[in-house]
């Protein structure tokens, strides 16, 4: 009987450790996803700035080309806009490379996710980066892991109390 109880305790401990390992994996995945999405966002924003700068450069050049007159200031504005566009394009490339050419490539792949997008989902436009109560996902996950640790501690205390009760019962039986 005692072996059965120990086996049961072992199984409970094993399950608790599995839960902790799963929580740790989930936290690591959330961290990787967060880093990957920030890098993708940086690449997208830099790409947009580059495109807008190229548009400004072409419009500046068109204003002087179409009139078939040389307006040095417009060409200067066009050249500056092209320089800014090239810098933004370089930043976009660097940000994209930092995500696509590293261990974060799989983390940022939407095909690996089951994401409910706010424009297509039923969440009323709620942000995908917060929990139901508005807390950031890391805080919620941390609370979940902390809750598991608390549960383990409670189990340990319960087992200790059961052992003490058994010892007292055993001692009282021996005294009879």
C-alpha positions, 0 to 999 in steps of 0.5 A: 500500500505504501508503494502505491502511495509513493507511486501515486506521489511520483506520478503527481510529481512527474505530471507537475514537472511536465507542466513546468517544462511545458510552461517553460517551452511556452515562455521560450516560444513566446519570447522567440515569437515576440523578437521575430515579430518585432524584427519583421515589424522593423523591416516592414516599417523601414520598407514603407519609409523607403518606398515613400522616400523613393516616391518623393524622389521621383516626384521631385525629379518629375517636377523638373523633368516635365518642365524641361527646365533645370531646377537645382533645388528640385534635383537636390530634393530628389537626391536627398530623398533617394539617399534617405530611401536607400538608407531606409532600404538598407535598414529594412534589409538588415532587419529582415536579415536579422529575422530570416537568417537566424534562429528566429526564422521559424518563430516569425512564420505565421504558418506556424501559428494559430493567430486570430487576426483582429481584422478577421477574428471575432475579438472585437479588435482586441490586440493580439498582444494582450490577454483577456484582462489586458495584461501583457502575455509574459505577465500572464504566462509568468502568473501561470508558471508561478501558480504551478509552483504554488500548486507543487508547494501545496502538494508537498505540504499536503504530503508532509501532513499526511506522513505526519498523520500516518506516523502519529497513527502508527505510534498510537497503534504501537503504544496500545 
